[in-house]
Amino acid sequence: MADFVFWLCLLLPAYAYLGYPLTLALLARLTPTKPVPASEPLSVSVIIAAHNEEAHIEQKLRTLLTQAHQADRMQIIVASDGSSDDTVSRARALEDPRIQVLDLPRGGKAAAINAAVALADGEVLVFTDADNQWNEHTLGRLLAPLADPDVGCVGGQMIIPDPGHSLSLGDSLYRHYEAWLRRAENRTGCMVSADGALLALRSELFQPVPGQVNDDFFLSTCAPMAGKRIVYADDAVVLDQGVDEAGKQFRRRLRVTVGGLQSLACRRTLMNPLRHGFYSIALVSHKLIRRLAPTLLVPLLLSSLWLQGSGPFYRFFLIAQLAGYAVGLLGLLDTRGILPKPFRLAAFLLITMAGMCGGLWQFLRGHSYQQWNPQQNR
């Protein structure tokens, strides 16, 4: 029995984080690249849900107004979710007819998005955050894949240019890992979801966002729900910042895990391979098994303790686990960033796994996060 528990708890995480990506990478090499046809300019509505973003909103709006891509028509809607600072006044100060500002009562990010989309008249909805940075070509590169009528949603690439001196190093490396995985999913036509920092969706596919889900996953999966593909535009770049503080990393992972599992429950029909084919397998592998995998680490450690006398492999694997946890704990204690990078990476992984386990527990207890505070993630 201990052997069964050990191998189950070892192989499932190994599949989620290594086996599935490597299989996709192999399939991607065998899949020809599909050329992107030329397209006519589309009308665009850019949606920015914001809460207390006075430090970022003006710069973000100026960047949007100076995009090199010439849309058929540009509309920018800032939906302030009960901001108590000068977000609204600073957005209105630009006095550009393309900008509409909604001063909404506090209702959560999903409510702000839904209110903004109700006023949108563009053929394409582009969702982004106030605090991330675009370059002048971001919008054009994001919209280019929509020339293919089979594409319903496009996601861009989020990069952390300054990985900092602590846990944000792991954040940055994780973004690179996700980008590699999404490229492979993209080549094989089964990209699972897009990041909400930069996401374009055909307006006719939009469905109102429930309050308890992760908005980026829900919005991007509007496409496969309608039989359309999600595409990854890795040349459409958005710059973000990492999080160095352990408490913030842990709370963010809690919130993302709870919302992610609620999103999967809401979109559970997408996990039926009889209806959605290989996309369903990719969704289960990328989103479900990966979120459940960290909970297997405790029984993996316990079964390793039980089996340590059964041979050198089990003994070595037990020592490797204990060493990994020790390195992670030392990395967490190293608040000044003195230890080498592997310690910081191990600390990030430890916090991430703990947050995912806590998020699963909260999900099973029926907890949800409808309110949001972007400042908690910085």
WORA-V981480 format. One record per residue. PHI is phi as a letter, one per 20 degrees, with the letter a starting at -180 (999 if undefined). OMEGA is omega in degrees with one decimal (* if undefined). Layout:
BEGIN
PHI & OMEGA
PHI & OMEGA
END
This chain:
BEGIN
999 & 179.7
f & 177.1
f & 179.7
f & 179.2
f & -178.8
g & -174.9
f & 175.8
f & -177.6
f & 176.3
e & -171.4
f & -179.8
f & 174.9
f & 179.0
f & 176.8
f & -175.1
f & -172.1
e & -178.9
c & -174.5
f & 179.8
f & 178.3
f & -179.0
f & 175.8
f & 178.3
f & -179.4
f & 177.2
f & 178.9
f & -179.4
f & 179.6
f & -178.9
e & -177.2
d & 179.7
f & 178.3
f & -179.6
e & -179.4
f & 179.4
e & -179.5
f & 174.9
f & -176.6
c & 172.7
e & 177.8
g & 179.3
d & 173.0
f & -169.8
c & 169.9
d & 179.6
e & -177.1
d & 175.8
c & 171.8
e & -171.7
c & 173.0
c & 179.7
l & -177.2
d & -178.2
f & -178.5
f & -171.9
c & -165.7
f & -178.5
f & -179.4
f & 179.9
f & -179.3
f & 178.5
f & 177.6
f & 179.1
f & -177.3
f & -177.3
d & 177.6
f & -179.3
f & -179.2
f & 178.5
e & 178.1
f & 175.9
g & 175.5
b & -177.9
d & 174.2
c & 178.7
c & -179.6
d & 174.4
e & 179.3
d & -179.8
e & -178.6
e & 176.2
m & -179.5
f & 179.0
d & 178.4
d & -176.2
e & 179.4
g & -175.9
f & -177.3
f & 179.5
f & 176.5
f & -179.8
f & -177.1
f & -179.7
f & 173.8
l & 176.5
d & -176.7
f & 179.0
f & -175.7
d & 171.1
d & -177.6
c & 177.1
d & 176.7
e & -172.1
e & 170.3
f & -178.8
f & -179.2
b & -178.2
o & -175.5
f & -178.9
f & 179.3
f & 178.6
f & 178.0
f & -178.1
f & 178.8
f & 179.7
f & -178.9
f & 178.1
f & 178.6
e & -175.1
f & 178.3
c & -179.5
f & 174.5
f & 179.3
c & 173.5
e & 177.5
d & -178.3
d & 179.3
b & 179.3
d & -175.9
f & -169.2
e & 178.3
e & -170.8
d & 173.6
d & 164.7
d & -171.7
f & -177.6
d & -173.1
g & -175.1
f & -178.7
f & -179.7
f & 177.4
f & -175.7
e & -173.5
g & -178.1
f & -179.3
f & 171.8
f & 175.9
e & -177.4
f & 177.8
e & -179.6
e & 179.9
d & -176.0
b & 177.8
c & 176.2
d & 177.0
e & -178.0
d & 176.8
e & -179.1
c & 173.0
d & -173.4
f & 180.0
d & -175.9
f & 175.3
m & -172.4
c & -177.8
b & -172.2
f & -178.5
f & 171.9
f & 176.9
f & 175.6
g & -178.3
f & 179.7
f & 177.6
f & 177.3
f & 177.6
f & 178.0
f & 178.8
f & 178.8
f & 177.6
f & -179.4
f & -179.0
f & 174.8
f & 179.7
f & 176.6
f & -178.4
f & -179.8
f & -177.7
e & 174.8
m & -178.2
c & 176.0
f & -168.3
f & -177.0
a & -179.3
c & 179.7
e & -177.2
f & 177.1
f & -180.0
b & -172.0
b & 176.4
d & -177.7
c & 173.7
f & -171.3
f & -178.6
f & 179.9
e & -174.1
f & 171.0
c & -179.7
g & -174.6
e & 174.3
f & -173.6
f & -170.6
e & -173.4
e & 168.9
f & -171.8
f & -176.7
f & 178.0
f & -177.6
f & -178.2
f & -177.3
f & 179.7
e & 168.4
f & -179.1
f & 178.7
f & 175.2
f & 179.3
e & 179.2
n & 179.5
d & -178.5
e & 167.0
e & -177.2
c & 179.0
d & 176.7
d & -172.8
f & 174.9
e & 172.2
e & -167.9
d & 172.3
c & -177.4
e & -179.5
c & 178.3
c & 178.8
e & 179.6
c & -177.9
e & -172.9
f & -177.1
f & -179.0
f & 179.2
f & 177.8
f & -178.1
f & -179.3
f & 178.0
f & -179.2
f & 174.2
g & -175.9
f & -178.2
f & -179.2
f & 178.7
f & 179.6
f & 179.5
f & 179.1
f & 176.2
f & 176.3
f & 178.3
f & 177.1
f & 179.7
f & -178.2
d & -172.4
f & 178.6
f & 178.8
f & -179.8
e & 177.6
e & -177.3
f & 177.7
f & -179.4
d & -171.8
c & 170.6
l & -174.9
f & 176.9
g & 179.5
f & 178.6
f & 178.4
f & -179.6
f & 179.3
f & -178.1
f & -173.1
f & -171.4
d & -175.0
e & -176.9
f & -179.5
f & 179.9
f & 178.9
e & -173.5
g & -177.9
f & -179.7
f & 179.6
e & -175.8
f & 178.9
f & 175.8
f & 175.7
f & 179.0
f & -179.3
f & 178.7
f & 176.3
f & 175.8
f & -178.3
f & -173.5
e & -173.2
f & 178.4
e & -175.3
e & 179.3
q & -176.8
f & -179.4
f & -179.1
f & 179.2
f & 179.5
f & -177.7
f & 175.8
f & 179.5
f & 179.6
f & 178.3
f & -179.1
f & 178.3
f & 179.0
f & 178.1
f & 178.8
f & 177.9
f & 178.7
f & 178.5
f & 176.9
f & 177.4
f & 177.3
f & 180.0
f & -177.3
e & -177.1
f & -178.6
e & 177.1
m & -178.2
e & -176.3
f & 179.8
f & -175.0
g & 179.5
g & 178.1
f & 178.9
f & 178.0
f & 177.9
f & 178.0
f & 177.7
f & 179.9
f & -179.6
f & 178.8
f & -179.6
f & -179.5
f & 178.6
f & 178.8
f & 178.6
f & 176.5
f & 177.5
f & 178.8
f & 176.9
f & 179.1
f & 178.0
f & 178.2
f & -179.2
f & 178.0
e & 177.4
n & -179.6
f & 177.0
b & 178.5
d & 179.3
e & 175.8
e & -179.8
b & 176.9
b & -175.4
g & -177.1
f & 179.2
f & -178.2
d & -176.9
d & *
END
